Amino acid sequence: MRAPTILRTLPLRQLQPRAPVAVTPLPEKTRFDRKLTAELDTLRSQGGGGEIGLAHLLDAAITTQKIALDSLVNVCYIDDVDRVFVDKYLEDNVEILDACNYFMDKMGNINEYVDSLRVVVHLVDSCSNNNKGSAKDLALTRALQFLDSCQGIEKRCKEMEKGGFCLKKTFQQKLFHHETESPVGEAMCGSKAMALMCCRLLQLGLSFDSKRGLPKIKLLMSQPRRSCCCSWMGILQELAKQAEGSAEKKRLQRKRSCWSSLLQQTVSAATELKEQMKGKREKEMKYAVERVKISCRELEHGVEIVEERVKSLYKSLIDVRMTLLGILSKPTLF
């Protein structure tokens, strides 16, 4: 069979198959990237497309520090480019450690708040079992005084929040991931990024201000010295947007259903109890007291869980810091 006329008129070289185009393979993922990506995937699945628990996020941040330590264990030399970023990391690391101490103090204030409310509950309960008018009035007066002291703690904490703390500048900066030939740059960025994510949500969850939103921070990639495929950064950006969207939605709705709601629920219950006590509405007081009891119990349990993890995060950040300082102190071979 003869070829069609149009084919016979084409130059032969155009009918020859073209050589296959060379495709550059994707760079191999680092061990740090594989481990942190797996950890963030687990964290994302725990959220189920909704809000991620603060305890889960803290656990992931603590694990990230351990992954960073594992990446740094065999590093014995840091070049001049990495040294600049190590110095910056160490500077920011101090601020994050100070923030952990700030949150520990804040949780101490919250525990003091809960203790005062428990005294109020005890005094109000004693009123129900006391038929003497003068003794009952005295107990109610003392209960109101303790409620005033609770408002004093609330006011003190709000002033602390308005004054800001050491991470204010760090929150406002852009967090760059600087890729290097060594694992140092990626390990430092992962360590810092996860710790900052926790601090952002802790600042929200431990706030007495119901209108408070998340402080902004941008996670960006800097120009690397080599081609790199960093999948954990993309997941972290997704989680950050998810957290910001969830926090803004709750702020607009003036309600919260996550761990950070426990404090606001307790404050609301204490306010309601005070109103019922001033109005001397005994039936409503009983319901308000029960609500305060439940809120205090849940809040105390939540603070205990978070407090334990903040201590662990603090220790793991110290471990990363000491490892980097140890590497810097080693003599070079040149």
C-alpha positions in Angstrom: 0.0 0.0 0.0 1.4 3.4 -1.0 1.6 6.2 1.6 -0.7 9.1 1.1 0.5 12.0 -1.0 0.9 14.4 1.9 3.2 12.0 3.7 5.3 11.4 0.6 6.0 15.2 0.3 7.3 15.6 3.9 11.1 15.4 4.5 12.2 12.0 5.8 13.9 13.5 8.9 10.5 14.8 10.1 9.1 11.3 10.0 11.8 9.9 12.2 10.9 9.5 15.9 12.3 12.1 18.2 14.9 11.3 20.9 13.3 11.0 24.3 13.5 14.2 26.4 15.6 13.8 29.5 13.6 14.2 32.7 15.4 15.4 35.8 14.5 13.2 38.7 13.1 14.8 41.8 15.7 15.2 44.5 15.6 12.6 47.2 13.9 13.6 50.4 16.0 14.0 53.4 15.5 11.8 56.5 14.3 14.8 58.4 11.7 15.6 55.7 10.4 12.0 55.6 10.0 11.8 59.4 8.5 15.3 59.9 6.1 14.9 57.0 4.9 11.6 58.5 4.4 13.3 61.9 2.5 16.2 60.3 0.3 13.8 58.3 -0.6 12.1 61.5 -1.4 15.5 63.1 -3.5 16.4 60.2 -5.5 13.2 60.3 -6.1 13.7 64.0 -7.8 17.0 63.2 -10.1 15.2 60.7 -10.4 18.3 58.6 -11.5 20.3 61.7 -9.6 21.8 64.5 -6.4 20.2 65.8 -6.1 19.7 69.5 -3.5 21.8 71.3 -2.1 18.7 73.1 -1.6 16.9 69.8 0.2 19.9 68.4 2.5 20.1 71.4 3.2 16.4 71.1 4.1 16.9 67.4 6.4 19.9 68.3 8.2 17.8 70.9 8.7 15.0 68.4 10.0 17.5 65.9 12.7 18.5 68.3 13.7 14.9 68.7 13.8 14.5 64.9 16.0 17.6 64.7 18.4 16.2 67.2 18.6 13.0 65.3 19.5 15.0 62.2 22.2 16.9 64.0 23.8 14.0 65.9 26.4 13.2 63.2 27.1 16.9 62.3 30.6 17.9 63.3 31.1 21.0 61.2 29.0 24.0 60.2 30.1 26.2 57.3 30.0 30.0 57.2 26.6 30.1 55.5 25.0 27.8 58.0 26.7 29.6 60.9 24.7 32.8 60.2 21.5 30.9 60.4 22.6 29.0 63.5 23.3 32.3 65.2 19.8 33.5 64.3 18.2 30.3 65.4 20.0 30.5 68.8 18.7 34.1 69.2 15.1 33.1 68.4 15.5 30.0 70.5 16.0 32.1 73.6 12.8 34.0 72.9 10.8 30.8 72.5 12.2 29.5 75.7 11.2 32.8 77.4 7.7 32.3 75.9 7.5 28.8 77.4 8.2 30.4 80.8 5.6 33.1 80.1 3.0 30.4 79.4 3.9 28.5 82.6 3.4 31.7 84.6 0.1 32.2 82.8 -1.1 28.7 83.7 -0.1 29.5 87.3 -2.4 32.5 87.2 -5.2 30.3 85.7 -4.7 27.7 88.5 -5.0 30.6 91.0 -8.2 31.7 89.3 -9.6 28.2 89.6 -8.6 27.9 93.3 -10.5 31.1 94.1 -13.6 29.9 92.3 -13.5 26.7 94.3 -13.6 28.8 97.5 -16.6 30.7 96.0 -18.4 27.4 95.3 -17.7 26.1 98.8 -19.1 29.3 100.4 -22.2 29.3 98.2 -22.8 25.6 99.0 -22.5 26.4 102.7 -25.3 29.1 102.3 -27.7 26.4 101.1 -27.1 24.4 104.3 -27.2 27.4 106.6 -30.6 28.6 107.8 -29.2 31.5 109.8 -29.7 34.8 108.0 -26.6 36.6 109.3 -24.2 33.7 108.6 -25.7 33.2 105.2 -25.2 36.8 104.3 -21.7 36.7 105.6 -20.9 33.7 103.4 -22.3 35.4 100.4 -20.4 38.5 101.1 -17.1 36.6 101.3 -18.0 34.7 98.1 -18.5 38.0 96.2 -15.1 39.2 97.5 -13.5 36.1 96.1 -15.2 36.6 92.8 -13.8 40.1 92.8 -10.4 38.7 93.3 -11.0 36.4 90.3 -11.7 39.4 88.3 -8.5 40.9 89.5 -6.6 37.9 88.2 -8.4 38.2 84.9 -7.5 41.9 84.7 -3.9 41.2 85.5 -3.6 38.6 82.8 -5.2 40.8 80.2 -2.7 43.5 81.0 0.1 41.0 80.5 -1.4 40.1 77.1 -1.8 43.7 76.0 1.8 44.4 77.0 2.9 41.5 74.8 5.9 39.3 75.5 9.2 38.3 74.1 7.8 36.5 71.0 6.0 39.6 69.6 8.8 40.4 67.2 9.4 36.8 66.3 5.7 36.3 65.4 5.8 39.3 63.1 8.8 38.2 61.2 8.8 35.9 58.1 10.1 32.4 58.9 12.4 31.3 56.1 13.5 27.8 55.4 17.1 28.0 54.2 18.2 24.8 52.4 21.8 23.9 52.6 24.0 21.0 51.7 23.9 20.0 55.3 20.9 18.9 57.4 21.4 21.8 59.8 19.3 24.4 58.0 16.2 22.1 57.6 16.5 20.9 61.2 16.7 24.4 62.6 13.7 25.6 60.5 11.5 22.6 61.4 12.4 23.0 65.1 11.6 26.7 65.1 8.5 26.5 62.9 6.7 23.8 65.1 7.6 25.6 68.3 6.2 28.9 67.0 3.0 27.2 65.9 2.5 25.9 69.4 3.2 29.3 70.9 0.7 30.9 68.6 -2.1 28.6 69.7 -1.0 28.7 73.4 -1.3 32.5 73.3 -4.8 32.1 72.1 -5.9 29.3 74.3 -4.5 30.9 77.5 -6.0 34.3 76.8 -8.8 35.8 79.0 -9.7 38.0 76.0 -12.5 36.3 74.1 -12.0 38.5 71.1 -8.3 37.7 70.8 -7.1 36.2 67.5 -4.0 34.4 66.4 -0.8 36.5 65.8 0.3 36.3 62.2 3.4 34.6 61.0 4.4 33.7 57.4 6.2 30.5 56.5 8.2 31.0 53.3 10.9 29.2 51.4 14.1 31.1 50.7 16.2 30.5 47.6 18.1 27.3 48.3 21.6 26.5 47.2 20.5 23.3 45.7 17.3 21.8 44.4 15.1 20.4 47.2 11.7 18.8 47.7 10.5 19.9 51.1 7.0 18.4 51.7 6.7 19.1 55.4 6.7 22.9 54.9 3.6 22.7 52.7 1.7 20.7 55.2 2.7 23.1 58.0 1.4 26.0 55.9 -1.8 24.2 55.4 -2.2 23.6 59.2 -1.4 27.2 59.9 -4.1 28.5 57.6 -6.5 26.0 59.1 -5.7 27.2 62.6 -6.1 30.9 61.6 -9.4 30.2 59.8 -10.8 28.2 62.8 -9.7 30.9 65.3 -11.3 33.7 63.2 -14.5 31.8 62.8 -14.8 31.3 66.6 -13.9 34.9 67.2 -16.8 36.1 65.0 -19.2 33.6 66.5 -18.1 34.7 70.0 -17.9 31.0 71.1 -15.3 28.3 71.2 -15.7 24.5 71.4 -12.1 23.4 71.6 -9.6 23.3 74.4 -9.1 27.1 74.3 -12.8 27.4 75.1 -12.4 26.0 78.6 -11.1 29.3 80.0 -13.8 31.3 78.4 -16.5 28.9 79.6 -15.2 29.2 83.2 -15.1 33.0 83.0 -18.6 33.0 81.7 -19.8 30.6 84.4 -18.2 32.8 87.1 -19.8 36.0 85.7 -23.3 34.3 85.6 -22.9 33.1 89.2 -22.0 36.6 90.4 -25.1 38.0 88.7 -27.3 35.4 90.3 -25.7 36.1 93.7 -26.3 39.8 93.5 -29.9 39.2 92.5 -30.2 36.7 95.4 -31.9 34.2 93.0 -31.2 31.0 94.9 -32.6 28.5 92.3 -30.6 30.1 89.5 -27.5 30.2 91.8 -27.6 26.4 92.2 -27.5 25.9 88.5 -24.7 28.5 88.1 -22.7 26.8 90.9 -22.9 23.4 89.2 -21.7 25.0 85.9 -18.8 26.6 87.7 -17.8 23.3 89.3 -17.8 21.5 85.9 -15.9 24.3 84.2 -13.3 24.4 86.9 -12.8 20.7 86.8 -12.4 20.6 83.0 -10.2 23.7 83.0 -7.9 22.3 85.6 -7.5 19.0 83.8 -6.8 20.9 80.5 -4.1 23.1 82.1 -2.5 20.0 83.7 -2.2 18.3 80.3 -0.8 21.4 78.5 1.5 22.3 81.4 3.2 18.9 81.2 3.8 19.2 77.5 5.1 22.8 77.7 7.7 21.6 80.1 8.7 18.8 77.7 8.8 21.2 74.8 11.1 23.6 76.9 13.4 20.7 77.7 13.6 19.5 74.1 14.3 23.0 72.8 17.2 23.2 75.3 18.5 19.9 74.0 18.6 21.3 70.4 20.2 24.4 71.6 23.0 22.6 73.5 23.6 20.3 70.5 24.1 23.3 68.2 26.4 25.0 70.7 28.4 21.8 71.0 28.9 21.7 67.2 29.9 25.3 67.1 32.5 24.7 69.9 34.2 21.9 67.9 37.5 22.9 66.3 37.5 23.0 62.5 39.8 20.9 60.4 40.9 23.9 58.3 
